[in-house]
């Protein structure tokens, strides 16, 4: 498919669980001009069979090699869907948690970046200190109460939480980074809007990542 100037804008928000990605995506959908379709991890996992969950949300550490065979296919399907939406002129925001800490490297991020070649993609790193993330994990979240490992007296920083923090921002190539411990979701969205108004850097983060082997 050939894309032109009528293609929709794509924003990929990348960060650890409870870093604030979904809240930013909600603000973008509510306040940015035009229709913004949310094709993030929560949306995709809602259509994923329960036996394959957590699907694309599989956490770092390589503890579920039985699921890893399907994860690249899930990501391919998701990113091809993002490309189709944008190619039809629909804007897309996707809140995801990319990492390559499986039982063996899968190279998913670079493959995903190549699938959006020729489309306008803003890749945003959503950062948040681990201390803040741990506090947010203790706050009840509808539909997610069984998904998050919480700190205990014996395990102040659970290993899965630490691994997310270490692995999700590798290789750390972004067009923009925001810190949700100091910025509200609205302020993060405004920073994203300003970056879009200025134009996506050239080469873009996804173009640089796509060139990686």
C-alpha angles and dihedrals in degrees: 000000000000117000126206140178090293091068117118123250118257124209118187113194111199124190148108123293111282092017089121102260097132093050090053091048090052092053091049091051092047102043111022118095117262131009116321115192116208110220098165135136096279093051093048095046091053088067095040117101110255093240089062096049138152078039112168087002091068105142126234120271106073093252096139107047087156089070099038095083090066099042096079090049091050090052092047091053092046095049093044087054090050089051092050093049092049092043088057090053099261119134115233132202117186124184108203144156109225119189137146099213098119126129083280131007113275101183092221100151096055091047091050091049091054090053090061094050112146094019126107105255126175110196111203125191110214107203130186131167114256092239090061092045091053090053091049091051089062091058111093112249119191112248094005104073092109096043103068128074110219132208120259134189089263096042111036093172111029112220094240090055091049091048092052090051092050100040109035096072097050120148087017096212109147141155089219138003128205131187113216092195090071102024128058119230089257092051091049090051090049090052088052091049091051091050090052091049090053091046133251111287117257118264092027123222091255092050089053093046092047089058092057119102 
